[in-house]
């Protein structure tokens, strides 16, 4: 299984910081169509980025439900309890 590569010629990919417009395009596309094949997402969303860049941006910054910041007391207690049971696995 895998993604089919596009038949279009290679475009120069944009590097560096993401603009709010690019974030919005990626967010809208993934929420509407999903992300079955990350290499096709930037082409279909109209972004000049590569698939890996889009995947990392989605997973680390744009994904709904992503929690950033400190652990809550309950989360910390859960981590410690699991560590006591499982060790450093």
Secondary structure, 3 states (H helix, E strand, C coil): CCCCCCCCCCCCCCCCCCCHHHHHHHHHHHHHHCCCCHHHHHHHHCCCCCHHHHHHHHHHHHCCCCCCCCCCHHHHHHHHHHHHHHCCC
